[in-house]
Amino acid sequence: MIVLSSSVSVKLIINILQKLKYNILGLYDDNINKHGNLICGSKIIGVISDIKDNNDTNLVCAIGSNTRRKEIINKCKTELNP
């Protein structure tokens, strides 16, 4: 499982996924200043365009802003399904 975003709302999503016993491979966020940080034990490992290296797993979008979430989902669709 890959989680998109490292915003405040991501903590709730990670806690739920962990309680459901999902293996979280990492978090992706386009803010490179956050890379390497841990949130609830999950590491921010790259920018969203890096997901293509792990596109054989499920994604959870934890972006709070409806507008930004739509942009990122469309970006993922374009980059992961050329």
Backbone as numpy.savetxt, mean C-alpha at the origin, in Angstrom:
# Nx Ny Nz CAx CAy CAz Cx Cy Cz
-0.02 -9.81 0.73 -0.87 -8.65 0.73 0.03 -7.42 0.73
-0.28 -6.50 -0.14 0.43 -5.22 -0.21 -0.58 -4.13 0.12
-0.15 -3.16 0.92 -1.02 -2.06 1.31 -0.49 -0.79 0.69
-1.39 -0.05 0.04 -1.03 1.23 -0.56 -1.33 2.33 0.43
-0.35 3.15 0.71 -0.46 4.32 1.58 0.23 4.07 2.90
0.63 5.15 3.52 1.17 5.09 4.87 0.56 6.22 5.69
-0.67 6.55 5.34 -1.38 7.63 6.01 -1.89 7.16 7.38
-2.53 8.06 8.08 -3.06 7.75 9.40 -4.05 6.58 9.35
-4.87 6.52 8.32 -5.89 5.47 8.23 -5.31 4.08 8.00
-4.07 4.00 7.59 -3.47 2.70 7.28 -3.29 1.85 8.54
-3.13 2.47 9.69 -2.96 1.71 10.93 -4.17 0.81 11.21
-5.34 1.35 11.01 -6.57 0.56 11.22 -6.62 -0.60 10.24
-6.31 -0.34 8.99 -6.33 -1.38 7.95 -5.32 -2.48 8.29
-4.12 -2.10 8.68 -3.09 -3.09 9.02 -3.53 -3.94 10.21
-4.07 -3.30 11.23 -4.54 -4.05 12.40 -5.60 -5.07 12.02
-6.54 -4.69 11.17 -7.58 -5.62 10.73 -6.97 -6.77 9.94
-6.08 -6.46 9.00 -5.44 -7.51 8.19 -4.64 -8.47 9.06
-3.93 -7.93 10.05 -3.15 -8.79 10.94 -4.05 -9.70 11.76
-5.16 -9.18 12.25 -6.09 -10.01 13.02 -6.72 -11.10 12.17
-6.85 -10.84 10.86 -7.38 -11.83 9.94 -6.28 -12.76 9.42
-5.06 -12.60 9.95 -3.92 -13.47 9.65 -3.37 -13.31 8.23
-3.55 -12.13 7.63 -2.94 -11.87 6.33 -1.47 -11.55 6.52
-0.66 -12.01 5.59 0.77 -11.70 5.58 0.96 -10.40 4.79
1.35 -9.35 5.47 1.55 -8.07 4.81 3.00 -7.99 4.34
3.17 -7.97 3.03 4.51 -7.93 2.44 5.17 -6.57 2.60
4.36 -5.53 2.64 4.91 -4.19 2.79 3.90 -3.13 2.40
4.31 -1.90 2.65 3.50 -0.73 2.31 4.19 0.02 1.18
3.40 0.61 0.33 3.93 1.43 -0.75 3.36 2.82 -0.63
4.22 3.81 -0.74 3.80 5.21 -0.65 4.73 6.02 -1.54
4.18 6.97 -2.26 4.99 7.78 -3.17 5.86 8.82 -2.44
5.65 8.99 -1.15 6.48 9.91 -0.37 7.75 9.17 0.05
8.83 9.41 -0.67 10.07 8.66 -0.42 10.67 8.97 0.94
10.29 10.06 1.57 10.80 10.39 2.90 10.28 9.41 3.96
9.22 8.67 3.65 8.65 7.70 4.58 9.24 6.30 4.41
9.95 6.06 3.32 10.48 4.73 3.02 11.43 4.26 4.12
11.28 3.00 4.49 12.09 2.41 5.55 11.43 2.46 6.91
10.45 3.34 7.08 9.74 3.43 8.35 8.81 2.23 8.53
8.49 1.93 9.78 7.56 0.85 10.11 6.25 1.44 10.62
5.16 0.83 10.21 3.85 1.16 10.74 3.21 -0.15 11.17
2.95 -0.29 12.46 2.38 -1.52 13.02 3.18 -2.75 12.61
4.49 -2.59 12.53 5.36 -3.71 12.18 5.54 -3.95 10.69
4.87 -3.17 9.86 4.98 -3.32 8.40 5.84 -2.19 7.84
6.78 -2.55 6.98 7.75 -1.59 6.45 7.24 -0.92 5.18
7.51 0.38 5.07 7.23 1.12 3.84 8.41 0.83 2.92
8.13 0.12 1.82 9.23 -0.44 1.03 9.42 0.18 -0.35
8.52 1.05 -0.78 8.74 1.62 -2.10 7.62 2.54 -2.54
7.79 3.05 -3.75 6.76 3.89 -4.36 5.76 2.99 -5.08
4.61 3.54 -5.37 3.54 2.74 -5.94 3.92 2.11 -7.27
4.74 2.79 -8.06 5.14 2.20 -9.34 6.02 0.97 -9.15
6.58 0.76 -7.96 7.38 -0.43 -7.67 6.52 -1.69 -7.52
5.23 -1.52 -7.40 4.34 -2.67 -7.19 4.44 -3.68 -8.31
4.79 -3.22 -9.50 4.87 -4.15 -10.63 5.85 -5.28 -10.36
6.77 -5.07 -9.40 7.70 -6.13 -9.02 7.04 -7.17 -8.11
5.87 -6.84 -7.56 5.14 -7.74 -6.66 3.68 -7.87 -7.10
3.42 -7.86 -8.39 2.03 -7.81 -8.84 1.32 -9.16 -8.80
1.92 -10.15 -8.17 1.27 -11.45 -8.05 0.58 -11.62 -6.70
0.33 -10.51 -6.01 -0.31 -10.55 -4.71 -1.49 -9.58 -4.67
-2.27 -9.66 -3.63 -3.43 -8.78 -3.47 -3.01 -7.41 -2.98
-3.78 -6.41 -3.38 -3.53 -5.03 -2.96 -4.70 -4.54 -2.13
-4.39 -3.75 -1.11 -5.41 -3.04 -0.35 -5.06 -1.57 -0.42
-6.01 -0.76 -0.84 -5.79 0.67 -0.94 -6.32 1.34 0.33
-5.42 1.89 1.13 -5.79 2.50 2.40 -5.68 4.01 2.35
-5.88 4.58 1.19 -5.80 6.02 1.01 -7.14 6.64 1.39
-7.12 7.60 2.30 -8.35 8.18 2.82 -9.08 9.11 1.86
-8.35 9.88 1.10 -8.96 10.85 0.18 -9.57 10.13 -1.02
-10.86 10.36 -1.25 -11.53 9.72 -2.39 -10.86 10.07 -3.72
-10.52 11.34 -3.89 -9.90 11.79 -5.14 -8.54 11.14 -5.33
-7.72 11.17 -4.29 -6.37 10.59 -4.38 -6.44 9.07 -4.55
-7.38 8.43 -3.85 -7.54 6.97 -3.96 -7.88 6.59 -5.40
-8.78 7.34 -6.03 -9.15 7.06 -7.42 -7.94 7.24 -8.34
-7.16 8.28 -8.12 -5.95 8.51 -8.93 -4.99 7.34 -8.82
-4.76 6.89 -7.60 -3.80 5.81 -7.36 -4.31 4.49 -7.93
-5.60 4.21 -7.76 -6.16 2.97 -8.33 -6.01 2.99 -9.85
-6.30 4.12 -10.48 -6.14 4.22 -11.94 -4.67 4.06 -12.34
-3.77 4.62 -11.54 -2.33 4.48 -11.81 -1.93 3.01 -11.73
-2.42 2.31 -10.72 -2.10 0.89 -10.57 -2.64 0.09 -11.74
-3.86 0.38 -12.16 -4.45 -0.35 -13.29 -3.60 -0.16 -14.54
-3.14 1.07 -14.75 -2.35 1.38 -15.94 -0.97 0.72 -15.87
-0.32 0.82 -14.72 1.05 0.32 -14.60 1.13 -1.19 -14.42
0.11 -1.79 -13.81 0.15 -3.22 -13.58 -0.46 -4.03 -14.70
-1.25 -3.38 -15.54 -1.92 -4.05 -16.66 -1.68 -3.29 -17.95
-0.42 -3.25 -18.41 -0.09 -2.46 -19.62 -0.78 -2.97 -20.85
